[in-house]
Amino acid sequence: MTLRKSKGKEAKRRMFDVLRGLISKVSADYVDIRYEKMSETKIVLNNREIFQLGTNTGDGFVVRILKNGGFSSVAFTRIEDAEKALKICLENAELISKNSKKKVRLAEVEVVKDTFIPNLKEDPRAVSIDEKLELLMHYNEIPLKFENITTNMQYTEVVREKYFVSSEGTEIREDLITTGIRGMLISRDGSLVQNVRVGIGGSDGFYRLRNREEEFEKKTKIVLDLLKAEPVIGGVYNVILNPDMTGVFTHEAFGHFSEADLIEDNPSMRERMKIGAKLGNDILTIIDDPTIPNQLGFYKYDDEGVRARRTYLLKDGVLVGRLHSRRTAAEFGEPVTGHCVAEDYRYPPIVRMGNIFIEPKDKSFEELLELLGDGLYILDAKGGQTSGENFTFGAQYAFEVKNGKIGKLLRDINISGNLYKTLMDIVAIGKDFELSEVGGCGKGQLNIRSCHGGPHILVKNVVIGGVK
């Protein structure tokens, strides 16, 4: 055994001893405590200027206490404040219990003792900040060779070392390590301005960021070509969505309604999203799976110490599951799924998506084009919003399709629709599959690890905003 491994094991043992000791001081129905040490490295370039370069570190604790149906959490950063935090958390739980008719219950889960340290192909912590900057500047220079392009590019690296202990006996140490490069390319021709986004990354090491010039060259060509492209003519179209657009629709329009905490206090939504409800076309299956290795949304255990698992949400068009915390699983009387996640040590966990996607089927891309005939091929998301069951998303670009052949490039693409109608209007699904390398979700807490994707899909009767 190396000295480093020996020290690592000793540090882990000491931390578990500390957390167990804190829990033992609380008389309650349930207690858990999470300690986390986080490091975030960020490099930001505005064109060729370094706007930001540095590493921030921090650590802290979150304790949760359940007492007589009252559930409370408190975050703190100094071990010296632990007893005070525990006292406040317990008092808050008791206060909630006395003043709330709805008592919290937690679904039963297996007791786990485990350590998971990812086996990275290239640990970003072993790569110098100089080399990270050099790689970012190298990719940034690809679009900046053109005078009418400006850029905003950033490298982000997040390392989270987590410890979790519960009064039920669960003890987990897990590390989450994410690296990525993302940016925006902006082209100008007089008053016409166009932009596209580019992003690479994942949770399996720095190697994923190397030798990716092709991604930046592709997006550079597109943002230049968009200056010569025609704006799309508004109307109702049959369309093919590429995997990124498929994923954004799945995440934003459907995925959030699958998060149990978002619908539990909304009677109409609970009725609409009732298990067994027919929501989509027979060919449509939607899954969330945080256990897919190397992906942005990968983790082994959530922040309640529950093992992550592949969860079918929609199967053959029928709602068969939803994403849960222990609390919501008990509330709905449904299985836990391991989807209760916190952004970092400052927050208690909430229900979040991991890797959400539409399951691929049997159509080749050429077959989808043939089935489409005339319509649009829409690529790469560009922001959007939802309002209840209605959505509006932007796309970075599209191509006109005539007689099953891809034609001219189009710009200024916005799609809108109703979730439930669109789920029924997905009429063909590709056999390809791709998950996004960059992602994120702003529900409650910013979460950079949320991931989406899927195959190409053919959707009929999509409303496209544009010129008349």
N, C-alpha and C positions, 0 to 999 in steps of 0.2 A: 504494500500500500504506500502511495506517495504521501509526502508530508502535506501537500495541498488537499488531497482527498481526506486525510485524517482530520485536518483542521475543519474542512467542510462538514464532515459528519459530526464533529464536536459542536460546531456552531448550530447545526440543525437540532441536535439533542437539547442544547441549552435553550433555544427558542421555544421548542415544544414544552420544555419544563416551565418556562415563564408563562406561556399561554395557559397551560393546564392549571398552574398556580392561581392565575387570575380568575379563571372560571370557577375554581373550587371555593372562592370567596362569596359566590352569589347563590342565594336560595331562591330558585325559580323553577318553572316547569321546563324551560329550555334556555340554554345560553350557547352562543357561538362567538368566536373572536377570530378576526383575520388580521394578520400582520403582513405588510407589504413594503418592499423596498423597490423604488422605481427610479430608472434613469432614462432620460429622454435627450437624444442628440438631434439637433436640427441645424441644417445649413440652408439658407434661403438666398437665392440670386435674383436680383432684378436686372434683367439684361446681363451685362458682364460685371455688375457691381455686387459685392457681398453685402447683403442687407442684414443677415443674421448668421452667426456661427457660434455654437457653444453647446454645452451639456448641462442640463439641470437634473439634480438628484433630490430625492425626498423619501421619507418613509413615515409610516403611521399605522394606526390600528382602527378597526371598526368593530364594535361590540354590539350584539343584538340580544335582547332578552325578551322572553315570552313568560308572562305571569298572569294567571287567571284570565287568559284570553286577550290581554293587552300586550301589544308587540311594539317594541321601541328599539331605536338604534342610536348610537353616539359614536362619532369619530374623534380621535385625539392623536397627537403626534409625539408626545413625550411619555415615556414609561412612568415618569414621576407623577403623571396626571391620571394613571390608570384607575386607582381606587376611587378618585373623585368621579371619573367618567362612568365607572360601574355603578356607583351610587345614584348618579343622575339618571342613567339609563333604566335602572330598576324602579326608581320613583316615577319616571315617565310611564313605564309599562303599567304600573299600579294605577296611576291617574287615568290612563286610557281605559283600563279595565273597568274602573268605577263609572266612567262617563260614556261608555259605548255599549249599545245594545248588541252590536254584531261582534261576537267573540272570534278571535283568530285561532285557527287550528293549523297544524303543520302535518302534511302527509308523511307517512312513515317511509323511511329510506334505509338502505343497507348501511351498516357501519363500515367505513373504509379506513385503512391505514396504508398509505402509498406515497411514493416519491416519483415525480415525473420531471425529468430534465431532458429537453429535446436534444436529439443527436443531430446537430446542425452540420451541413456539409462545409460551411465556412462561417465561423462565429464572427459576427460584426464587431464584437469587442476586441478581437485580435487584429482588426484592420485600423490603421492609423487615421486620425482625422484629416491628415494631409491627403491620403489616398482617397478618402471619401469625397473631399472637395475636388480633387483632380478628376474623379469619375463624373461628378455632377457637372463640372465645367466642360468636360469633353462632350457630354450629351447636349448641354446647353448651346454649344458652339454649332451644332448641326443646323438648327434653324437660323441662328444668328448670322450665318454666312450670307443671308439674304437681307438687303437693306430695309425692305418694307415689312420685316417681322420683328416684333419685340417679344420678350419672354418673361415669365415668372416661374422659376423652377426651385424645387426644394427636395432635400434629402431628409428623411425622418427615420429615426431608429428608437424603438421603445423596448426596454428590458424591464420585466416585472418579475420579481422573486416573491412568491406568495407562500404564506403558511396559514393553514386553517385548522382550528380545533373546535370541537363541539362537546357539550356535556353528554352527548350520547356515545362518545368514544371515537368519533371520526378524527383522524389526524392526517393532513395532506400537505405535502410540499410540492409546488408546481411552478415551473418557470415558463413565462410566455415572452417570446422574442420576435419582434416585428421589424422588418426593414422595408423601405420603399423610396422610390423617386417618383414624384409627380409634378406636373406643371401645366401651364397654359401657354399656348402659342397664339399670338395675335398678329394678324396681317392687316395692312391698310392700303387702300388705293383711293386717294382723295377723301371723300366723306364716307366711303364704304369701309366698314370694319368687320372682320370675321375672326372667329377664334375657335380653336379646338383644344381638347385636353389630352394629355398623354400620361400614362402611369404604369409602373412596373413594381413588383414587390411580392412579399409573402412572409411566411413564418418559418421558412426552412433554411435561412442563412443568407449571407451577403453574396454568395455565388450567383444567386438569381438575378442580381443587378448587373452582372458582367456580360459583355458581348451582346448588348441589346440595341445596338445602333439602328437596326432595321425598324424598330418601333418609332424612333424619333424621326427617321428619314421618311417613313410612311406618313406620319402626321404633318410633317413639314410640307410635303407635296400637297396634301389635302388642303391645308390652310391657304396655300398659294392658289390652288385651283378654285377654291371657293370665291375668290375675287372675280373670277370669270364666269362663275356659275349663275344660272337663273334662279330667282326666288320661286319657291313652290307656289302653285296656284291652289288656293284654299278649296276644300271640298270634302267629299266622303270617298275614301279609297279602300280597296283591299291592299294589304301591306304585308311584307315580310319584315320582321324585326330580327336584328342580329343578336347574338347572345348577351351583349351588354344591355341592350334595350329590353330584351326579355327579362333579364335579371332585375333591372330597375323597376319594371312594371310589377314583377312578382314581389319584390321587397316592399315597395311603397304602397301599391294599391291593395295587395292581398295580405302581405306578411304582417303588417301591423294589426290587422283585424284578427290574426291568429295568435297574437300576444294576449293571454288571458286577462292580464291586469288592465288592459285598455277597454275591454268590453264588459267586465264583471258588474259594473254599476250602471250599465245602459241596457234596460230591459228589451228595447226593440232590437238592439244589435245582438244580444244573447239569443233572442228568438231567431233572428236571421242567420246567425252563425251557429246553429244548433247541429250537434253531431248527427249525421245521417241526412242532412239537407243536401239536395241536388243543386250545386252551384255552378258547375262548369260542364263543358262538352265531355262526352264519354272518354275521349282520348287523353284527357288532361289529368296529370298527377303532379302534385307539388310536395316537395320534401324539404325539411331543414335538417342538416347533418353536420354538427360541429366536429365530428370525428374524422372527417376526410383529411388525411395527412398533408402537411406542407401548405395548406391553404390559409388565407388571411383570417378566416373565421374559426380556425382550429383551436380546440382546447380539450383536455381530457376530463377535467372536473369543473363544474361551475363554482360560483362563489358562495354556494351553500353546501359545498362538499358533495354534490350529487354528480354521479358519473354521467357525462354527456352521452346522448344516444341519438341515433337516426330516428326522426319522427316524421311519419306520413301525415300531412295536413289535409291534402285533397287526393283522393284515389279514384280514378275513373270518373272524375267529375263530382264525386260525393265527399262531403266534409267528414273526415275520419279522425281528426286529432287537432290539438292546438298546443302552443308552447306554454310551459308552466314553471312557476316557482313552487316551493313546497306549500306555501300558503294558498295560492290559487288552485293548485291541484286538489287540496282538501275542500276548498270552496266549491269547485265544480264537480267533485267526486270522480276525477279523472286521473290517469297515471302521471307521475312526475316525469319530466323530460330532460332535466339538466340544462335549463336555459335561463337561469337566474344569474346575471352577470353585472359586475360593477366596473366602471372605467378605471378606478384606482382606489387607493387607500382613503380618499376623502369621502367616499360614497358607500352607502349600503347597496346591495345588488337589487336589480329590477329585471323583469322578464325581457329578454333580448333575443333577436335572431342570431344564428351562427353562420352557416353557409346555406342559404335558401335558394332553391332552383326548381325549374320545371324539369321533370324527368324526360330524357330523350326518347324518341320513338323510332320510326322506320324510314323516314323520307330523306333522300339525299338533297343537297342544296339545289341541284339541277331539277329534281322532281318538284320541289317547292316552287321554283321559278315557272315551271310548266303549268302547275296548278294555278299559280297567280295569274298568268296571262298578261293582263294589263294592270298596272298599279305602281306601288312604290316599294323600294328596298331601303329601309331606314336603319341608320347605324349610330351607335354610341351616344349614350345619354348626356344631357347637358342641363342638369337641374330639373326642378319640377316641384309640384305641390299637390296635395290631396285635400279635399273638403268632403268629409264623410265618405260616401261610396263613389264620389266623382274625383277624377284626376286630370291633371294637365302636366305633360312632360315635354321638355325640349329635347331635340336631337341635334347632334353636331353636323350631320349631313345626310343626304339621301340620294338615291339614283332612281331615275324614271325607268320603269320596266314596260316594254311593249312586246307582245307576242312571246313572252317568256325570255326575252333578251334584255340584259342590262344596258341602259342607254346613258343619257346625259346626267351629269352631276347637278344636284339641286341644293339650295341653301335656305336658311330661315325656316326650319322645320319645327312645328309644335303639334303634338297630338293630344287629344282630349277624349274623354269617354266616361262611361259608367263601369265600375268594377264588375258587377254581376253580368251585365250584358256582354262585356268583353270576354269574360271567362267562357261564356257560351259561344262566342264568335271566334274562338281559336279553333280552326278547322283542320290544320295539319301541323305536325311537329317533326322537326328534323332529327336525324340520328347522330349529329355532331354534339359536342358538349364542351363548354368553356366556362370557367369561373373567373370573376374579376380579380385582378392583382392589386387593385386599390379599391377601397370602399369606405364605409363609415355610416354612421347613423346618429342623428341628433336628438333622439328620444330621451328627454330627461337629463342625460349625461352624454357628452360626445363619446362615441365608441368607434375607434378607428379599425377595429377588428371585424366588424360586420361585413359579410361578403355575400355576393349574389351572382347569378349566372343562369346557364341553361343552354339549350340548342337554339337554332333558328326556328321561328314559328311563323305560321301564316294566319293572319287575323283579317276577318272581313268587316267591312262597314266602319272603318276608323275615321273619325273626324280630324281633318288636318287644317290647321290655321295657316293662312297665307294670303297672298294678293288675290284679288278677285279677277 
